[in-house]
Amino acid sequence: LEEYERIARMVGDMLFLAQAENGRLPLPVETIRLADEARALAEFYEALAEEGGMRIEVCEEAAGVAVQGDRLMLRRAVSNLLSNALRHTPTGGTITISIGRDGNEAVLAVSNPGEPIPAEEQSRIFERFHRAGADRRDRGEGAGLGLAIVRSIVEAHGGRIAVASDAAETRFTLRLPAFVPNQEKSS
């Protein structure tokens, strides 16, 4: 049953990626406050983090940062990043979700301490089935689709994703078009 569920998830993920590549993802448009979603996900993963001796912090660097798009898809993207961060953060580490604004872009970053992603792997980690580092492949972690899904979701929302990783931390940064209510546009 476990193997069946794993394969069913992988097939579902591959179908999602195929729909994304062909522009067939339904994108209901709603206004999404990123800090609200980040706090909800941090709360959802809190027990798992505590079990592993970790903490999750949400830092709202700019108040009220919002985007428009599909709430569930964006939640899935951030959830994939948090899930990866939980797997790779050592006991006692803190995973940070930062939300801010840079010009016309909403910026959400998930960062965690832990083993860095090798520089030569960073350009490939968003490819399907790619798992950075031999130790990750040897441990059989995931199918290598999570980050490809994150990239597809972000791109479907008109944004982009980047990674930076060194001995201090690994940081995934999502940049999405910021939503500006009509009254702010005229000021």
C-alpha positions in Angstrom: 0.0 0.0 0.0 2.8 2.4 0.8 4.5 1.7 -2.5 1.2 2.2 -4.3 0.7 5.6 -2.5 4.2 6.7 -3.4 3.7 5.8 -7.1 0.3 7.4 -7.1 1.8 10.7 -5.7 4.5 10.6 -8.3 2.1 10.1 -11.1 -0.1 13.0 -9.8 3.0 15.2 -9.6 4.0 14.3 -13.1 0.5 15.1 -14.4 0.7 18.5 -12.5 4.0 19.3 -14.2 2.7 18.3 -17.6 -0.3 20.6 -17.2 2.0 23.4 -16.0 4.3 23.0 -19.0 1.3 23.2 -21.4 -0.3 26.2 -19.7 -3.2 24.2 -18.5 -3.1 24.9 -14.8 -6.4 26.5 -13.6 -5.5 29.8 -11.9 -8.3 31.2 -9.9 -7.5 34.7 -9.0 -7.7 35.7 -5.4 -5.7 38.0 -3.2 -3.3 36.2 -1.0 -1.5 37.8 2.0 1.8 35.9 2.1 2.4 36.3 5.8 -1.0 34.7 6.6 -0.2 31.7 4.4 3.4 31.5 5.9 2.1 31.5 9.4 -0.6 28.9 8.6 2.1 26.6 7.1 4.5 27.2 10.0 1.7 26.2 12.4 0.9 23.1 10.3 4.6 22.0 10.4 5.3 23.0 14.0 4.8 19.6 15.6 7.1 17.9 13.0 9.7 20.6 13.5 9.5 20.2 17.3 9.8 16.5 17.0 13.1 17.0 15.1 14.3 19.6 17.6 13.9 22.5 15.1 11.9 25.8 15.0 10.1 27.6 12.3 10.0 31.4 12.4 8.0 33.8 10.1 9.5 37.2 9.6 7.3 39.8 7.9 9.7 42.4 6.8 7.0 44.5 5.0 3.5 44.5 6.3 0.6 43.4 4.1 2.6 41.9 1.2 0.1 40.2 -1.1 -0.1 38.5 -4.5 -2.9 37.4 -6.7 -3.3 33.8 -7.8 -4.3 30.4 -6.6 -4.0 30.1 -2.8 -3.7 26.3 -2.8 -1.0 26.1 -5.5 1.1 28.8 -3.7 0.6 27.0 -0.4 1.8 23.8 -2.1 5.0 25.5 -3.3 5.9 26.9 0.1 4.9 23.6 1.7 7.4 21.8 -0.6 10.1 24.2 0.4 9.3 23.8 4.1 9.3 20.0 3.8 12.7 20.1 2.2 14.0 22.4 4.8 12.8 20.1 7.6 14.6 17.2 6.0 17.9 19.0 5.8 18.0 21.2 8.9 20.1 19.8 11.8 18.6 19.4 15.3 18.5 22.8 17.0 18.3 24.6 13.7 15.8 27.3 12.8 13.9 27.5 9.5 13.0 31.0 8.6 10.2 32.2 6.2 10.8 35.8 5.3 8.3 38.0 3.5 9.1 41.3 2.0 8.7 43.5 -1.0 11.2 44.7 -3.6 9.8 47.3 -5.9 6.8 45.7 -7.7 7.7 42.2 -6.4 6.5 40.3 -3.4 9.4 38.3 -2.0 9.1 35.1 0.0 12.2 33.2 1.1 12.6 30.0 3.0 16.1 29.5 4.6 17.6 26.9 6.8 21.0 25.9 8.1 22.4 22.5 7.1 24.6 20.8 4.5 24.9 23.2 1.6 23.8 22.3 -1.9 26.9 22.0 -4.0 27.4 25.0 -6.4 27.5 22.7 -9.5 24.1 21.2 -8.5 22.3 24.5 -7.9 21.5 25.2 -11.5 19.9 21.7 -11.9 17.9 21.2 -8.7 14.7 22.6 -10.3 14.8 19.8 -13.0 12.5 16.8 -12.8 13.9 13.8 -11.0 17.1 15.6 -10.0 18.3 15.1 -6.4 21.3 17.1 -5.4 24.2 15.2 -3.8 25.0 11.5 -3.7 23.9 11.3 0.0 20.4 12.4 -0.9 20.2 9.9 -3.7 21.5 7.1 -1.5 18.9 7.9 1.2 16.1 7.5 -1.4 14.6 10.9 -0.5 11.6 11.7 -2.7 11.3 11.3 -6.4 13.1 14.6 -7.3 9.8 16.3 -8.4 9.2 18.8 -5.5 11.4 21.6 -6.6 10.3 21.2 -10.3 6.7 21.6 -9.0 7.6 24.7 -7.0 9.2 26.3 -10.1 6.1 25.5 -12.2 3.8 27.0 -9.6 5.9 30.2 -9.3 6.2 30.6 -13.1 2.5 30.0 -13.6 2.0 33.0 -11.2 4.4 35.2 -13.3 7.3 34.8 -10.9 10.7 33.2 -10.6 12.6 31.2 -8.0 16.3 31.2 -7.1 18.5 29.3 -4.7 21.6 30.3 -2.8 23.5 27.8 -0.6 26.6 28.0 1.4 28.0 26.7 4.7 25.8 29.1 6.7 22.4 28.4 5.0 20.4 27.4 2.0 17.9 30.0 0.9 15.1 29.6 -1.7 13.7 32.9 -2.8 10.3 33.3 -4.6 9.7 36.6 -6.4 6.1 37.2 -7.5 4.3 40.2 -8.9 3.0 42.1 -5.9 -0.7 42.9 -5.6 -1.4 46.6 -5.1 -5.0 47.5 -4.2 -6.5 50.3 -6.4 -6.3 53.0 -3.6 -2.5 52.5 -3.3 -2.0 52.7 -7.1 -3.3 56.2 -7.2 -1.2 57.6 -4.3 
